[in-house]
Structures are given as structure tokens and as C-alpha cells.
């Protein structure tokens, strides 16, 4: 890390003191959300900070390395999606240990990656809970943006969603159902496919 980036990282970390919310941080700890360092800064505040700094690949890479809640969330907001290599995404996902960071990464970054759909299908099929969660969340965002899957993608998505709905993870079940709802909103044909799939499990969301 060069001197200039080091200084900027230091300034950013110092700025978190002004955004500190001790009650929020304590509430997270009480719920079992534990970071090495957590200032409790709100997401809107961090979003303002990210907008003020702008997209910056090198800064995002270094911020992610810090085991600080606000640094990791800022990193997802500041990383330019078109510059993020697949191997970097894999590293970040491997290092993601909390639900909050996983969801922020999807919302702020992963859904915009050029290879977002490929990631989603790969992660949905993972045995790891957070990977599955991110996979379904990415597809939810893509469906909301009216991106339609091809036939193979449809079959794979429905198979994985049904498997998730029968799984043990509550958060993955919720994510899978949300994806199916957004999938059904792509059009009448998609709605019929979603309804037909859910009938297998005697479920309905309409």
C-alpha cells in the first residue's frame, strides 16, 4: 500500500468517529453480530461518505482488508463493478462472515458486476448458507431489473429455489421465496412457472 492510499485510509477510519452510534453497535453485538471493530454508523451515512469519496478500486481493496464493519461496507460501495475481477470477488465472498456484509455486498456491488448472473447460479448451488443467500439475492435484483433468464437458467433457478425452500436455513428460504416472487413478476409465463413449481411443495405466494 503506497503512502497516499495509507493516508486516505487513515483519514477515512478517523472519520468514523463522527459517524459513531454506540447504541446501534451495542444492539448488533446483542444480536450476535460481532466485528473486530464496529462504530455503528448507519448505512445512509456510509452511503454519503462513499458518494463524497467516489469510486476507487485501490481504496476499496485496502478498506476491505480491514476487519472493521464500516470499512467493509464502504469497500462494497466504492468498488467500481467494471474493474472487479472474478478472483477478487471470490476472495471477498470467502472472507464474508456476516449476514449484513453479505447483503450489503449484493446490494451495493455484486448485482452490478458484468458476471453477476454467473455468480448467482454458482453460489445458489453452494452448500454454504451465505453463498446461497447471495446467489438468490443477486437474482432477485436482476429480476427486478427485468433481466430474463434463458431456458437453462430458468430450470436451474427453479430447481435450486425449491431445494432451498425445503432446506434448514430460514434466511435462505426467505431469499429463495423473494426471488421466486420477483421471477413471477417478469410476466405471465414466469408467474405460471413459479406457481407450478410451488404447487409441488403445496406452497403459494399469491
Residue pairs with C-beta under 8 A, 6 or more apart in sequence:
1 9
1 62
5 58
5 59
5 62
8 59
9 59
9 62
9 63
9 66
12 49
12 53
12 59
12 63
12 71
12 74
13 66
13 68
13 71
15 49
16 39
16 41
16 68
16 70
17 39
19 39
19 41
19 42
19 45
19 46
19 49
19 70
20 39
20 40
20 41
21 39
21 40
21 41
21 42
22 40
23 40
24 40
24 41
24 42
25 38
25 39
25 40
26 40
27 40
28 34
28 35
28 38
28 40
28 100
29 38
33 98
33 99
33 100
35 67
35 68
35 69
35 98
36 67
36 68
37 67
37 68
37 69
38 68
38 69
38 70
39 68
39 69
39 70
41 69
41 70
43 73
43 104
46 70
46 73
46 74
46 77
47 77
49 74
50 74
50 77
50 78
53 59
53 74
53 78
54 78
55 78
55 79
55 80
56 78
56 80
57 79
57 80
57 83
57 84
59 75
59 78
60 74
60 75
60 76
60 78
60 79
60 80
61 75
61 79
61 88
63 71
63 72
63 74
63 75
63 78
64 71
64 72
64 75
64 92
64 95
66 72
69 100
69 101
72 101
72 104
73 100
73 101
73 104
73 108
76 101
76 104
76 105
76 108
76 109
77 104
77 108
77 109
79 109
81 109
81 112
81 113
81 114
82 114
84 109
84 113
86 115
89 110
89 113
89 119
92 105
93 105
93 123
93 130
93 131
93 134
96 102
96 105
96 130
96 134
97 130
99 130
99 133
99 171
102 130
102 133
102 134
102 137
103 133
103 137
105 134
106 134
106 137
106 138
106 141
107 137
107 141
110 116
110 119
110 134
110 138
111 137
111 138
111 141
111 142
111 145
113 119
116 138
116 142
117 138
117 139
117 142
117 147
117 149
117 153
119 134
119 135
119 138
120 134
120 135
120 136
120 138
120 139
120 142
121 135
121 153
121 156
121 157
121 160
122 135
123 131
123 132
123 134
123 135
123 138
124 131
124 132
124 135
124 136
124 139
124 156
124 157
124 160
124 164
125 135
125 156
125 160
126 132
126 135
129 169
129 171
129 172
132 164
132 169
132 172
132 175
133 169
133 171
133 172
133 175
135 160
136 161
136 164
136 172
136 175
136 176
136 178
136 179
137 175
137 178
137 179
139 157
139 179
139 182
139 183
140 175
140 178
140 179
140 182
143 179
143 182
143 183
143 185
143 186
144 182
144 185
146 186
148 186
148 190
149 157
154 193
157 179
157 183
158 193
158 194
158 197
160 176
161 176
161 177
161 179
161 180
161 197
162 197
162 200
162 201
164 172
164 173
164 175
164 176
165 173
165 176
165 177
165 201
165 203
166 201
167 173
177 205
180 194
180 197
180 198
180 205
181 194
181 205
183 190
183 193
183 194
184 190
184 191
184 193
184 194
184 195
184 205
185 191
194 205
195 204
195 206
198 204
198 205
